[in-house]
Amino acid sequence: MADSVIPLEKLKAFWHSQVHDEEKWALNMKLLRAAGLFAGSILLMRNYGDLMAV
């Protein structure tokens, strides 16, 4: 079980590569916006969906 633990340095290197690379950051921001919009629409429909019914 101890062999499957990811070292902190690898996590830091992965974070650095995803955040500080302009092309990867642009893609990650698009994914974050899409996920946020999706989650927000689910919350909106769960809370106010009955008011939108025709």
All heavy atoms as atom14 arrays in JSON, in Angstrom:
{
  "sequence": "MADSVIPLEKLKAFWHSQVHDEEKWALNMKLLRAAGLFAGSILLMRNYGDLMAV",
  "atom14_mask": [
    [1, 1, 1, 1, 1, 1, 1, 1, 0, 0, 0, 0, 0, 0],
    [1, 1, 1, 1, 1, 0, 0, 0, 0, 0, 0, 0, 0, 0],
    [1, 1, 1, 1, 1, 1, 1, 1, 0, 0, 0, 0, 0, 0],
    [1, 1, 1, 1, 1, 1, 0, 0, 0, 0, 0, 0, 0, 0],
    [1, 1, 1, 1, 1, 1, 1, 0, 0, 0, 0, 0, 0, 0],
    [1, 1, 1, 1, 1, 1, 1, 1, 0, 0, 0, 0, 0, 0],
    [1, 1, 1, 1, 1, 1, 1, 0, 0, 0, 0, 0, 0, 0],
    [1, 1, 1, 1, 1, 1, 1, 1, 0, 0, 0, 0, 0, 0],
    [1, 1, 1, 1, 1, 1, 1, 1, 1, 0, 0, 0, 0, 0],
    [1, 1, 1, 1, 1, 1, 1, 1, 1, 0, 0, 0, 0, 0],
    [1, 1, 1, 1, 1, 1, 1, 1, 0, 0, 0, 0, 0, 0],
    [1, 1, 1, 1, 1, 1, 1, 1, 1, 0, 0, 0, 0, 0],
    [1, 1, 1, 1, 1, 0, 0, 0, 0, 0, 0, 0, 0, 0],
    [1, 1, 1, 1, 1, 1, 1, 1, 1, 1, 1, 0, 0, 0],
    [1, 1, 1, 1, 1, 1, 1, 1, 1, 1, 1, 1, 1, 1],
    [1, 1, 1, 1, 1, 1, 1, 1, 1, 1, 0, 0, 0, 0],
    [1, 1, 1, 1, 1, 1, 0, 0, 0, 0, 0, 0, 0, 0],
    [1, 1, 1, 1, 1, 1, 1, 1, 1, 0, 0, 0, 0, 0],
    [1, 1, 1, 1, 1, 1, 1, 0, 0, 0, 0, 0, 0, 0],
    [1, 1, 1, 1, 1, 1, 1, 1, 1, 1, 0, 0, 0, 0],
    [1, 1, 1, 1, 1, 1, 1, 1, 0, 0, 0, 0, 0, 0],
    [1, 1, 1, 1, 1, 1, 1, 1, 1, 0, 0, 0, 0, 0],
    [1, 1, 1, 1, 1, 1, 1, 1, 1, 0, 0, 0, 0, 0],
    [1, 1, 1, 1, 1, 1, 1, 1, 1, 0, 0, 0, 0, 0],
    [1, 1, 1, 1, 1, 1, 1, 1, 1, 1, 1, 1, 1, 1],
    [1, 1, 1, 1, 1, 0, 0, 0, 0, 0, 0, 0, 0, 0],
    [1, 1, 1, 1, 1, 1, 1, 1, 0, 0, 0, 0, 0, 0],
    [1, 1, 1, 1, 1, 1, 1, 1, 0, 0, 0, 0, 0, 0],
    [1, 1, 1, 1, 1, 1, 1, 1, 0, 0, 0, 0, 0, 0],
    [1, 1, 1, 1, 1, 1, 1, 1, 1, 0, 0, 0, 0, 0],
    [1, 1, 1, 1, 1, 1, 1, 1, 0, 0, 0, 0, 0, 0],
    [1, 1, 1, 1, 1, 1, 1, 1, 0, 0, 0, 0, 0, 0],
    [1, 1, 1, 1, 1, 1, 1, 1, 1, 1, 1, 0, 0, 0],
    [1, 1, 1, 1, 1, 0, 0, 0, 0, 0, 0, 0, 0, 0],
    [1, 1, 1, 1, 1, 0, 0, 0, 0, 0, 0, 0, 0, 0],
    [1, 1, 1, 1, 0, 0, 0, 0, 0, 0, 0, 0, 0, 0],
    [1, 1, 1, 1, 1, 1, 1, 1, 0, 0, 0, 0, 0, 0],
    [1, 1, 1, 1, 1, 1, 1, 1, 1, 1, 1, 0, 0, 0],
    [1, 1, 1, 1, 1, 0, 0, 0, 0, 0, 0, 0, 0, 0],
    [1, 1, 1, 1, 0, 0, 0, 0, 0, 0, 0, 0, 0, 0],
    [1, 1, 1, 1, 1, 1, 0, 0, 0, 0, 0, 0, 0, 0],
    [1, 1, 1, 1, 1, 1, 1, 1, 0, 0, 0, 0, 0, 0],
    [1, 1, 1, 1, 1, 1, 1, 1, 0, 0, 0, 0, 0, 0],
    [1, 1, 1, 1, 1, 1, 1, 1, 0, 0, 0, 0, 0, 0],
    [1, 1, 1, 1, 1, 1, 1, 1, 0, 0, 0, 0, 0, 0],
    [1, 1, 1, 1, 1, 1, 1, 1, 1, 1, 1, 0, 0, 0],
    [1, 1, 1, 1, 1, 1, 1, 1, 0, 0, 0, 0, 0, 0],
    [1, 1, 1, 1, 1, 1, 1, 1, 1, 1, 1, 1, 0, 0],
    [1, 1, 1, 1, 0, 0, 0, 0, 0, 0, 0, 0, 0, 0],
    [1, 1, 1, 1, 1, 1, 1, 1, 0, 0, 0, 0, 0, 0],
    [1, 1, 1, 1, 1, 1, 1, 1, 0, 0, 0, 0, 0, 0],
    [1, 1, 1, 1, 1, 1, 1, 1, 0, 0, 0, 0, 0, 0],
    [1, 1, 1, 1, 1, 0, 0, 0, 0, 0, 0, 0, 0, 0],
    [1, 1, 1, 1, 1, 1, 1, 0, 0, 0, 0, 0, 0, 0]
  ],
  "atom14_positions": [
    [[0.81, -1.19, 0.0], [0.0, 0.0, 0.0], [0.86, 1.26, 0.0], [0.48, 2.25, -0.58], [-0.92, 0.02, 1.22], [-2.03, -1.02, 1.2], [-3.2, -0.77, -0.12], [-4.21, 0.49, 0.58], [0.0, 0.0, 0.0], [0.0, 0.0, 0.0], [0.0, 0.0, 0.0], [0.0, 0.0, 0.0], [0.0, 0.0, 0.0], [0.0, 0.0, 0.0]],
    [[2.0, 1.24, 0.65], [2.84, 2.43, 0.73], [3.48, 2.76, -0.62], [3.88, 3.89, -0.85], [3.91, 2.25, 1.78], [0.0, 0.0, 0.0], [0.0, 0.0, 0.0], [0.0, 0.0, 0.0], [0.0, 0.0, 0.0], [0.0, 0.0, 0.0], [0.0, 0.0, 0.0], [0.0, 0.0, 0.0], [0.0, 0.0, 0.0], [0.0, 0.0, 0.0]],
    [[3.55, 1.79, -1.52], [4.15, 2.06, -2.82], [3.24, 2.9, -3.72], [3.71, 3.53, -4.66], [4.46, 0.74, -3.54], [5.55, -0.04, -2.82], [6.35, 0.61, -2.12], [5.58, -1.27, -2.97], [0.0, 0.0, 0.0], [0.0, 0.0, 0.0], [0.0, 0.0, 0.0], [0.0, 0.0, 0.0], [0.0, 0.0, 0.0], [0.0, 0.0, 0.0]],
    [[1.95, 2.93, -3.44], [1.03, 3.66, -4.3], [0.91, 5.14, -3.94], [0.2, 5.87, -4.6], [-0.35, 3.01, -4.25], [-0.87, 3.13, -2.94], [0.0, 0.0, 0.0], [0.0, 0.0, 0.0], [0.0, 0.0, 0.0], [0.0, 0.0, 0.0], [0.0, 0.0, 0.0], [0.0, 0.0, 0.0], [0.0, 0.0, 0.0], [0.0, 0.0, 0.0]],
    [[1.58, 5.57, -2.88], [1.51, 6.97, -2.47], [2.34, 7.82, -3.44], [3.49, 7.5, -3.74], [2.03, 7.13, -1.02], [2.06, 8.59, -0.63], [1.16, 6.34, -0.08], [0.0, 0.0, 0.0], [0.0, 0.0, 0.0], [0.0, 0.0, 0.0], [0.0, 0.0, 0.0], [0.0, 0.0, 0.0], [0.0, 0.0, 0.0], [0.0, 0.0, 0.0]],
    [[1.74, 8.9, -3.92], [2.43, 9.8, -4.86], [3.26, 10.78, -4.04], [2.75, 11.44, -3.14], [1.41, 10.54, -5.73], [0.56, 9.56, -6.53], [2.11, 11.53, -6.65], [-0.57, 10.2, -7.28], [0.0, 0.0, 0.0], [0.0, 0.0, 0.0], [0.0, 0.0, 0.0], [0.0, 0.0, 0.0], [0.0, 0.0, 0.0], [0.0, 0.0, 0.0]],
    [[4.53, 10.9, -4.36], [5.38, 11.86, -3.63], [4.91, 13.3, -3.85], [4.35, 13.64, -4.89], [6.76, 11.66, -4.22], [6.71, 10.37, -4.95], [5.3, 10.13, -5.32], [0.0, 0.0, 0.0], [0.0, 0.0, 0.0], [0.0, 0.0, 0.0], [0.0, 0.0, 0.0], [0.0, 0.0, 0.0], [0.0, 0.0, 0.0], [0.0, 0.0, 0.0]],
    [[5.12, 14.1, -2.85], [4.7, 15.49, -2.89], [5.4, 16.25, -4.02], [4.8, 17.13, -4.64], [4.99, 16.16, -1.55], [4.43, 17.56, -1.35], [2.92, 17.56, -1.51], [4.81, 18.08, 0.02], [0.0, 0.0, 0.0], [0.0, 0.0, 0.0], [0.0, 0.0, 0.0], [0.0, 0.0, 0.0], [0.0, 0.0, 0.0], [0.0, 0.0, 0.0]],
    [[6.63, 15.89, -4.33], [7.36, 16.58, -5.39], [6.69, 16.35, -6.76], [6.64, 17.25, -7.59], [8.81, 16.11, -5.45], [9.65, 16.56, -4.28], [9.43, 15.72, -3.04], [9.0, 14.54, -3.18], [9.67, 16.22, -1.93], [0.0, 0.0, 0.0], [0.0, 0.0, 0.0], [0.0, 0.0, 0.0], [0.0, 0.0, 0.0], [0.0, 0.0, 0.0]],
    [[6.18, 15.13, -6.97], [5.49, 14.85, -8.23], [4.2, 15.65, -8.34], [3.86, 16.14, -9.42], [5.2, 13.36, -8.37], [6.4, 12.54, -8.74], [5.99, 11.13, -9.08], [7.2, 10.32, -9.5], [6.82, 8.97, -9.92], [0.0, 0.0, 0.0], [0.0, 0.0, 0.0], [0.0, 0.0, 0.0], [0.0, 0.0, 0.0], [0.0, 0.0, 0.0]],
    [[3.49, 15.78, -7.22], [2.27, 16.59, -7.24], [2.58, 18.06, -7.5], [1.88, 18.72, -8.26], [1.53, 16.44, -5.91], [0.79, 15.14, -5.7], [0.2, 15.09, -4.3], [-0.29, 14.95, -6.73], [0.0, 0.0, 0.0], [0.0, 0.0, 0.0], [0.0, 0.0, 0.0], [0.0, 0.0, 0.0], [0.0, 0.0, 0.0], [0.0, 0.0, 0.0]],
    [[3.64, 18.55, -6.88], [4.04, 19.94, -7.11], [4.45, 20.16, -8.56], [4.1, 21.17, -9.17], [5.19, 20.33, -6.19], [4.78, 20.56, -4.77], [5.98, 20.99, -3.93], [5.62, 21.18, -2.5], [6.78, 21.58, -1.69], [0.0, 0.0, 0.0], [0.0, 0.0, 0.0], [0.0, 0.0, 0.0], [0.0, 0.0, 0.0], [0.0, 0.0, 0.0]],
    [[5.18, 19.21, -9.13], [5.61, 19.33, -10.53], [4.4, 19.29, -11.46], [4.33, 20.04, -12.44], [6.58, 18.22, -10.87], [0.0, 0.0, 0.0], [0.0, 0.0, 0.0], [0.0, 0.0, 0.0], [0.0, 0.0, 0.0], [0.0, 0.0, 0.0], [0.0, 0.0, 0.0], [0.0, 0.0, 0.0], [0.0, 0.0, 0.0], [0.0, 0.0, 0.0]],
    [[3.44, 18.42, -11.17], [2.23, 18.35, -11.99], [1.44, 19.65, -11.91], [1.0, 20.19, -12.92], [1.35, 17.17, -11.56], [0.06, 17.08, -12.31], [0.05, 16.65, -13.62], [-1.13, 17.43, -11.71], [-1.14, 16.58, -14.33], [-2.32, 17.36, -12.4], [-2.33, 16.92, -13.71], [0.0, 0.0, 0.0], [0.0, 0.0, 0.0], [0.0, 0.0, 0.0]],
    [[1.26, 20.18, -10.69], [0.54, 21.44, -10.51], [1.25, 22.57, -11.26], [0.61, 23.36, -11.95], [0.45, 21.77, -9.03], [-0.18, 23.1, -8.76], [0.46, 24.25, -8.48], [-1.57, 23.41, -8.77], [-0.42, 25.26, -8.3], [-1.69, 24.77, -8.48], [-2.72, 22.67, -8.99], [-2.93, 25.41, -8.41], [-3.94, 23.31, -8.92], [-4.03, 24.65, -8.64]],
    [[2.55, 22.62, -11.13], [3.33, 23.67, -11.79], [3.2, 23.55, -13.32], [3.04, 24.56, -14.01], [4.78, 23.57, -11.36], [5.66, 24.66, -11.87], [5.23, 25.93, -12.12], [6.98, 24.69, -12.19], [6.22, 26.67, -12.57], [7.29, 25.94, -12.62], [0.0, 0.0, 0.0], [0.0, 0.0, 0.0], [0.0, 0.0, 0.0], [0.0, 0.0, 0.0]],
    [[3.22, 22.34, -13.84], [3.11, 22.17, -15.29], [1.73, 22.53, -15.8], [1.59, 23.01, -16.92], [3.45, 20.73, -15.67], [2.42, 19.85, -15.26], [0.0, 0.0, 0.0], [0.0, 0.0, 0.0], [0.0, 0.0, 0.0], [0.0, 0.0, 0.0], [0.0, 0.0, 0.0], [0.0, 0.0, 0.0], [0.0, 0.0, 0.0], [0.0, 0.0, 0.0]],
    [[0.69, 22.33, -15.0], [-0.66, 22.63, -15.45], [-1.0, 24.11, -15.32], [-1.75, 24.65, -16.12], [-1.68, 21.8, -14.65], [-1.6, 20.33, -14.91], [-1.93, 19.96, -16.34], [-2.9, 20.43, -16.91], [-1.09, 19.13, -16.92], [0.0, 0.0, 0.0], [0.0, 0.0, 0.0], [0.0, 0.0, 0.0], [0.0, 0.0, 0.0], [0.0, 0.0, 0.0]],
    [[-0.45, 24.77, -14.31], [-0.82, 26.16, -14.05], [0.07, 27.14, -14.81], [-0.41, 28.13, -15.35], [-0.77, 26.45, -12.53], [-0.93, 27.92, -12.24], [-1.83, 25.64, -11.82], [0.0, 0.0, 0.0], [0.0, 0.0, 0.0], [0.0, 0.0, 0.0], [0.0, 0.0, 0.0], [0.0, 0.0, 0.0], [0.0, 0.0, 0.0], [0.0, 0.0, 0.0]],
    [[1.36, 26.86, -14.91], [2.28, 27.83, -15.47], [2.53, 27.67, -16.97], [3.23, 28.5, -17.56], [3.6, 27.79, -14.71], [3.45, 28.2, -13.28], [3.12, 29.48, -12.89], [3.53, 27.49, -12.13], [3.03, 29.55, -11.59], [3.27, 28.34, -11.09], [0.0, 0.0, 0.0], [0.0, 0.0, 0.0], [0.0, 0.0, 0.0], [0.0, 0.0, 0.0]],
    [[1.94, 26.68, -17.59], [2.03, 26.54, -19.04], [0.78, 27.19, -19.63], [-0.34, 26.83, -19.3], [2.09, 25.05, -19.43], [2.29, 24.86, -20.92], [2.55, 25.85, -21.62], [2.19, 23.7, -21.38], [0.0, 0.0, 0.0], [0.0, 0.0, 0.0], [0.0, 0.0, 0.0], [0.0, 0.0, 0.0], [0.0, 0.0, 0.0], [0.0, 0.0, 0.0]],
    [[0.97, 28.17, -20.5], [-0.14, 28.97, -21.02], [-1.17, 28.13, -21.77], [-2.38, 28.32, -21.61], [0.4, 30.08, -21.94], [1.21, 31.13, -21.22], [0.38, 31.97, -20.27], [-0.81, 32.19, -20.55], [0.92, 32.38, -19.23], [0.0, 0.0, 0.0], [0.0, 0.0, 0.0], [0.0, 0.0, 0.0], [0.0, 0.0, 0.0], [0.0, 0.0, 0.0]],
    [[-0.73, 27.2, -22.6], [-1.67, 26.39, -23.38], [-2.48, 25.46, -22.49], [-3.69, 25.32, -22.66], [-0.93, 25.59, -24.44], [-0.31, 26.45, -25.53], [0.48, 25.63, -26.54], [0.45, 24.39, -26.44], [1.1, 26.24, -27.4], [0.0, 0.0, 0.0], [0.0, 0.0, 0.0], [0.0, 0.0, 0.0], [0.0, 0.0, 0.0], [0.0, 0.0, 0.0]],
    [[-1.81, 24.83, -21.55], [-2.52, 23.92, -20.64], [-3.46, 24.71, -19.72], [-4.56, 24.26, -19.4], [-1.54, 23.1, -19.8], [-0.84, 22.03, -20.59], [0.07, 21.22, -19.7], [0.79, 20.16, -20.49], [1.71, 19.4, -19.65], [0.0, 0.0, 0.0], [0.0, 0.0, 0.0], [0.0, 0.0, 0.0], [0.0, 0.0, 0.0], [0.0, 0.0, 0.0]],
    [[-3.02, 25.9, -19.29], [-3.86, 26.72, -18.4], [-5.12, 27.17, -19.13], [-6.2, 27.19, -18.54], [-3.08, 27.91, -17.87], [-3.9, 28.78, -16.97], [-4.29, 30.05, -17.21], [-4.43, 28.43, -15.69], [-5.03, 30.51, -16.16], [-5.13, 29.53, -15.21], [-4.38, 27.27, -14.92], [-5.78, 29.53, -13.98], [-5.03, 27.27, -13.69], [-5.71, 28.38, -13.24]],
    [[-5.0, 27.51, -20.41], [-6.17, 27.93, -21.17], [-7.17, 26.78, -21.28], [-8.38, 26.97, -21.12], [-5.74, 28.4, -22.55], [0.0, 0.0, 0.0], [0.0, 0.0, 0.0], [0.0, 0.0, 0.0], [0.0, 0.0, 0.0], [0.0, 0.0, 0.0], [0.0, 0.0, 0.0], [0.0, 0.0, 0.0], [0.0, 0.0, 0.0], [0.0, 0.0, 0.0]],
    [[-6.7, 25.58, -21.54], [-7.58, 24.42, -21.62], [-8.2, 24.12, -20.26], [-9.4, 23.85, -20.18], [-6.81, 23.2, -22.12], [-7.61, 21.89, -22.19], [-8.71, 22.01, -23.23], [-6.7, 20.73, -22.5], [0.0, 0.0, 0.0], [0.0, 0.0, 0.0], [0.0, 0.0, 0.0], [0.0, 0.0, 0.0], [0.0, 0.0, 0.0], [0.0, 0.0, 0.0]],
    [[-7.42, 24.21, -19.21], [-7.95, 23.94, -17.87], [-9.0, 24.97, -17.47], [-9.99, 24.63, -16.83], [-6.81, 23.91, -16.85], [-5.94, 22.7, -17.0], [-6.35, 21.69, -17.53], [-4.7, 22.8, -16.55], [0.0, 0.0, 0.0], [0.0, 0.0, 0.0], [0.0, 0.0, 0.0], [0.0, 0.0, 0.0], [0.0, 0.0, 0.0], [0.0, 0.0, 0.0]],
    [[-8.81, 26.22, -17.87], [-9.81, 27.24, -17.56], [-11.11, 26.98, -18.31], [-12.2, 27.18, -17.77], [-9.29, 28.64, -17.88], [-8.39, 29.2, -16.81], [-9.12, 29.2, -15.17], [-10.46, 30.33, -15.39], [0.0, 0.0, 0.0], [0.0, 0.0, 0.0], [0.0, 0.0, 0.0], [0.0, 0.0, 0.0], [0.0, 0.0, 0.0], [0.0, 0.0, 0.0]],
    [[-11.02, 26.52, -19.56], [-12.23, 26.17, -20.31], [-12.96, 25.03, -19.62], [-14.19, 25.05, -19.5], [-11.88, 25.77, -21.74], [-11.49, 26.93, -22.61], [-11.16, 26.44, -24.01], [-10.63, 27.56, -24.87], [-10.26, 27.09, -26.21], [0.0, 0.0, 0.0], [0.0, 0.0, 0.0], [0.0, 0.0, 0.0], [0.0, 0.0, 0.0], [0.0, 0.0, 0.0]],
    [[-12.21, 24.03, -19.16], [-12.84, 22.9, -18.46], [-13.46, 23.34, -17.13], [-14.56, 22.89, -16.79], [-11.8, 21.81, -18.22], [-11.35, 21.03, -19.45], [-10.21, 20.1, -19.09], [-12.5, 20.26, -20.05], [0.0, 0.0, 0.0], [0.0, 0.0, 0.0], [0.0, 0.0, 0.0], [0.0, 0.0, 0.0], [0.0, 0.0, 0.0], [0.0, 0.0, 0.0]],
    [[-12.78, 24.21, -16.39], [-13.33, 24.69, -15.13], [-14.59, 25.52, -15.34], [-15.55, 25.4, -14.58], [-12.28, 25.52, -14.38], [-11.16, 24.74, -13.73], [-10.09, 25.7, -13.2], [-11.7, 23.88, -12.61], [0.0, 0.0, 0.0], [0.0, 0.0, 0.0], [0.0, 0.0, 0.0], [0.0, 0.0, 0.0], [0.0, 0.0, 0.0], [0.0, 0.0, 0.0]],
    [[-14.6, 26.36, -16.37], [-15.8, 27.14, -16.67], [-16.96, 26.25, -17.06], [-18.1, 26.46, -16.64], [-15.53, 28.14, -17.79], [-14.76, 29.33, -17.34], [-14.67, 30.38, -18.44], [-13.71, 31.38, -18.07], [-12.66, 31.71, -18.79], [-12.44, 31.14, -19.95], [-11.83, 32.63, -18.37], [0.0, 0.0, 0.0], [0.0, 0.0, 0.0], [0.0, 0.0, 0.0]],
    [[-16.7, 25.25, -17.89], [-17.76, 24.32, -18.3], [-18.3, 23.55, -17.11], [-19.52, 23.39, -16.97], [-17.22, 23.37, -19.36], [0.0, 0.0, 0.0], [0.0, 0.0, 0.0], [0.0, 0.0, 0.0], [0.0, 0.0, 0.0], [0.0, 0.0, 0.0], [0.0, 0.0, 0.0], [0.0, 0.0, 0.0], [0.0, 0.0, 0.0], [0.0, 0.0, 0.0]],
    [[-17.42, 23.08, -16.24], [-17.87, 22.34, -15.05], [-18.66, 23.25, -14.11], [-19.67, 22.83, -13.53], [-16.68, 21.73, -14.33], [0.0, 0.0, 0.0], [0.0, 0.0, 0.0], [0.0, 0.0, 0.0], [0.0, 0.0, 0.0], [0.0, 0.0, 0.0], [0.0, 0.0, 0.0], [0.0, 0.0, 0.0], [0.0, 0.0, 0.0], [0.0, 0.0, 0.0]],
    [[-18.23, 24.48, -13.96], [-18.95, 25.43, -13.12], [-20.32, 25.77, -13.66], [-21.3, 25.87, -12.91], [0.0, 0.0, 0.0], [0.0, 0.0, 0.0], [0.0, 0.0, 0.0], [0.0, 0.0, 0.0], [0.0, 0.0, 0.0], [0.0, 0.0, 0.0], [0.0, 0.0, 0.0], [0.0, 0.0, 0.0], [0.0, 0.0, 0.0], [0.0, 0.0, 0.0]],
    [[-20.4, 25.96, -14.96], [-21.69, 26.24, -15.59], [-22.63, 25.05, -15.45], [-23.82, 25.21, -15.17], [-21.48, 26.59, -17.07], [-22.71, 26.98, -17.86], [-23.33, 28.25, -17.29], [-22.35, 27.19, -19.31], [0.0, 0.0, 0.0], [0.0, 0.0, 0.0], [0.0, 0.0, 0.0], [0.0, 0.0, 0.0], [0.0, 0.0, 0.0], [0.0, 0.0, 0.0]],
    [[-22.1, 23.85, -15.63], [-22.9, 22.64, -15.49], [-23.42, 22.5, -14.07], [-24.61, 22.26, -13.84], [-22.06, 21.43, -15.9], [-22.79, 20.13, -15.84], [-23.76, 19.83, -16.78], [-22.52, 19.21, -14.85], [-24.45, 18.63, -16.73], [-23.19, 18.01, -14.8], [-24.17, 17.73, -15.74], [0.0, 0.0, 0.0], [0.0, 0.0, 0.0], [0.0, 0.0, 0.0]],
    [[-22.54, 22.66, -13.08], [-22.95, 22.54, -11.69], [-23.93, 23.65, -11.31], [-24.92, 23.39, -10.6], [-21.72, 22.59, -10.78], [0.0, 0.0, 0.0], [0.0, 0.0, 0.0], [0.0, 0.0, 0.0], [0.0, 0.0, 0.0], [0.0, 0.0, 0.0], [0.0, 0.0, 0.0], [0.0, 0.0, 0.0], [0.0, 0.0, 0.0], [0.0, 0.0, 0.0]],
    [[-23.7, 24.85, -11.8], [-24.62, 25.95, -11.52], [-25.99, 25.73, -12.12], [-27.01, 26.04, -11.49], [0.0, 0.0, 0.0], [0.0, 0.0, 0.0], [0.0, 0.0, 0.0], [0.0, 0.0, 0.0], [0.0, 0.0, 0.0], [0.0, 0.0, 0.0], [0.0, 0.0, 0.0], [0.0, 0.0, 0.0], [0.0, 0.0, 0.0], [0.0, 0.0, 0.0]],
    [[-26.04, 25.18, -13.31], [-27.35, 24.92, -13.93], [-28.09, 23.82, -13.2], [-29.32, 23.87, -13.06], [-27.18, 24.57, -15.41], [-26.46, 23.36, -15.55], [0.0, 0.0, 0.0], [0.0, 0.0, 0.0], [0.0, 0.0, 0.0], [0.0, 0.0, 0.0], [0.0, 0.0, 0.0], [0.0, 0.0, 0.0], [0.0, 0.0, 0.0], [0.0, 0.0, 0.0]],
    [[-27.36, 22.82, -12.7], [-28.01, 21.77, -11.91], [-28.6, 22.36, -10.63], [-29.75, 22.08, -10.28], [-27.03, 20.64, -11.6], [-26.74, 19.84, -12.87], [-27.58, 19.72, -10.52], [-25.68, 18.8, -12.71], [0.0, 0.0, 0.0], [0.0, 0.0, 0.0], [0.0, 0.0, 0.0], [0.0, 0.0, 0.0], [0.0, 0.0, 0.0], [0.0, 0.0, 0.0]],
    [[-27.83, 23.18, -9.94], [-28.34, 23.8, -8.71], [-29.52, 24.71, -8.99], [-30.51, 24.72, -8.24], [-27.23, 24.59, -8.02], [-26.12, 23.76, -7.38], [-25.01, 24.66, -6.87], [-26.68, 22.92, -6.25], [0.0, 0.0, 0.0], [0.0, 0.0, 0.0], [0.0, 0.0, 0.0], [0.0, 0.0, 0.0], [0.0, 0.0, 0.0], [0.0, 0.0, 0.0]],
    [[-29.46, 25.47, -10.07], [-30.56, 26.35, -10.44], [-31.83, 25.56, -10.71], [-32.92, 25.9, -10.22], [-30.18, 27.18, -11.67], [-31.25, 28.16, -12.15], [-31.21, 29.4, -11.28], [-31.05, 28.51, -13.59], [0.0, 0.0, 0.0], [0.0, 0.0, 0.0], [0.0, 0.0, 0.0], [0.0, 0.0, 0.0], [0.0, 0.0, 0.0], [0.0, 0.0, 0.0]],
    [[-31.71, 24.48, -11.48], [-32.9, 23.69, -11.81], [-33.43, 22.93, -10.59], [-34.64, 22.75, -10.46], [-32.58, 22.7, -12.94], [-32.36, 23.38, -14.27], [-33.73, 24.41, -14.78], [-34.97, 23.19, -15.14], [0.0, 0.0, 0.0], [0.0, 0.0, 0.0], [0.0, 0.0, 0.0], [0.0, 0.0, 0.0], [0.0, 0.0, 0.0], [0.0, 0.0, 0.0]],
    [[-32.55, 22.5, -9.69], [-33.02, 21.81, -8.49], [-33.76, 22.76, -7.56], [-34.74, 22.39, -6.91], [-31.86, 21.16, -7.75], [-31.34, 19.91, -8.41], [-30.24, 19.28, -7.61], [-30.72, 18.88, -6.29], [-30.99, 17.62, -5.95], [-30.82, 16.66, -6.82], [-31.41, 17.34, -4.74], [0.0, 0.0, 0.0], [0.0, 0.0, 0.0], [0.0, 0.0, 0.0]],
    [[-33.3, 24.02, -7.48], [-33.92, 24.97, -6.57], [-35.12, 25.7, -7.17], [-36.08, 25.97, -6.46], [-32.89, 25.99, -6.1], [-31.85, 25.37, -5.2], [-32.14, 24.42, -4.48], [-30.64, 25.87, -5.24], [0.0, 0.0, 0.0], [0.0, 0.0, 0.0], [0.0, 0.0, 0.0], [0.0, 0.0, 0.0], [0.0, 0.0, 0.0], [0.0, 0.0, 0.0]],
    [[-35.06, 26.04, -8.45], [-36.09, 26.87, -9.05], [-36.75, 26.22, -10.26], [-37.43, 26.9, -11.02], [-35.5, 28.22, -9.46], [-34.89, 28.96, -8.29], [-33.51, 29.08, -8.19], [-35.68, 29.49, -7.29], [-32.93, 29.75, -7.12], [-35.12, 30.15, -6.22], [-33.75, 30.28, -6.14], [-33.19, 30.92, -5.08], [0.0, 0.0, 0.0], [0.0, 0.0, 0.0]],
    [[-36.58, 24.93, -10.44], [-37.15, 24.25, -11.59], [-38.66, 24.26, -11.62], [-39.28, 24.35, -12.68], [0.0, 0.0, 0.0], [0.0, 0.0, 0.0], [0.0, 0.0, 0.0], [0.0, 0.0, 0.0], [0.0, 0.0, 0.0], [0.0, 0.0, 0.0], [0.0, 0.0, 0.0], [0.0, 0.0, 0.0], [0.0, 0.0, 0.0], [0.0, 0.0, 0.0]],
    [[-39.28, 24.2, -10.45], [-40.74, 24.21, -10.41], [-41.31, 25.56, -10.83], [-42.42, 25.64, -11.36], [-41.23, 23.82, -9.02], [-40.68, 24.74, -7.93], [-39.61, 25.34, -8.15], [-41.31, 24.82, -6.86], [0.0, 0.0, 0.0], [0.0, 0.0, 0.0], [0.0, 0.0, 0.0], [0.0, 0.0, 0.0], [0.0, 0.0, 0.0], [0.0, 0.0, 0.0]],
    [[-40.57, 26.63, -10.65], [-41.03, 27.94, -11.08], [-40.92, 28.12, -12.6], [-41.58, 28.96, -13.18], [-40.21, 29.04, -10.4], [-40.33, 29.1, -8.88], [-39.37, 30.15, -8.33], [-41.74, 29.4, -8.46], [0.0, 0.0, 0.0], [0.0, 0.0, 0.0], [0.0, 0.0, 0.0], [0.0, 0.0, 0.0], [0.0, 0.0, 0.0], [0.0, 0.0, 0.0]],
    [[-40.06, 27.31, -13.23], [-39.86, 27.41, -14.68], [-40.83, 26.53, -15.45], [-40.87, 26.58, -16.66], [-38.43, 27.02, -15.04], [-37.39, 27.95, -14.49], [-35.76, 27.42, -15.0], [-34.77, 28.35, -13.89], [0.0, 0.0, 0.0], [0.0, 0.0, 0.0], [0.0, 0.0, 0.0], [0.0, 0.0, 0.0], [0.0, 0.0, 0.0], [0.0, 0.0, 0.0]],
    [[-41.61, 25.72, -14.76], [-42.53, 24.82, -15.44], [-43.65, 25.61, -16.11], [-44.11, 26.62, -15.6], [-43.13, 23.82, -14.45], [0.0, 0.0, 0.0], [0.0, 0.0, 0.0], [0.0, 0.0, 0.0], [0.0, 0.0, 0.0], [0.0, 0.0, 0.0], [0.0, 0.0, 0.0], [0.0, 0.0, 0.0], [0.0, 0.0, 0.0], [0.0, 0.0, 0.0]],
    [[-44.06, 25.13, -17.25], [-45.12, 25.8, -18.01], [-46.46, 25.2, -17.65], [-46.64, 24.05, -17.5], [-44.88, 25.66, -19.52], [-46.03, 26.28, -20.31], [-43.57, 26.31, -19.89], [0.0, 0.0, 0.0], [0.0, 0.0, 0.0], [0.0, 0.0, 0.0], [0.0, 0.0, 0.0], [0.0, 0.0, 0.0], [0.0, 0.0, 0.0], [0.0, 0.0, 0.0]]
  ]
}
